[in-house]
C-alpha cells in the first residue's frame, strides 16, 4: 500500500514487528527509512530507491544485504 505514496520522503516504522517491507519501488523520493527493531529477514523492497540517504535496519533477522542491490 505504500507504493501509492510516491511523494513519501520519510518512513519510520521502528518496533512494529514487521516481517516484510513490501515493494517501495514507486516511493522514489524516500530519503530516510527506519526499519529497526522489526522481524525482517529480507530487504528486497528497498532495491530501487535513488534518493535514499539514511537506512536503519538494525535489530532485525537479516543475514545478508544483497537484496538491496546497489544503493548509494
N, C-alpha and C positions, 0 to 999 in steps of 0.2 A: 504493500500500500504506500510506502514512502516514495515509490517511483512517480507518484502523482504530485510530488512537490519539487519541481525542477529548480526552484529558486532557493531551496534549503541550503543554508551555509554552515550551520552547526547542528550536530546530532549528539546529544548527551544522554546515554542510556545505561549508565553505570548502575550495577547492582539490581538488575531486573530479571535475572535467571534466564536470559535469552540463550537459545541453543543454535540459532542461525541468524545471519544478518539479512538474509533476503537479498534481492537484486537492487542495488543502489545506483546502477549504471546511468539512469536518467537524472540523477541528482548531481549534475556536472559542476555545480557551484559549491559543493561541500568543501569547506576548508578545515573544519575540525570535527573529528569523530572520537567520542569516548565510549568504548565498549567494555571498559574494565569491570571486573567483578561479575562476570556472567558465566555461562557454561558453554562458550563457543569452542568448537573443535576445528572449524574451517572459516576462512575469510573470503571465500570466492566472490561474494557480492561487492567487494571493495576494489576489484581489479581495475576498473576504468574511472578513476576519479582524478582528473588532471589538475585540479586546484587544491587537492588535499595537502595541508601543511602540518597538521597535528593529528597523530593517531595514537590512541592509548588502548591497547588490548591486553594490558597486564591482568594477571589473576584470572585466566581462563584455562581451558583444556587444550590449548594449542600445542602441536608438536612440530609444526612447520609453518613458514610464512610464504611458501612457494605459490600459494593460490592467489596472492595479491598481485602477482605479475610484476610489472616494472613501475611501481610507484616511485615518484621522485622522492 
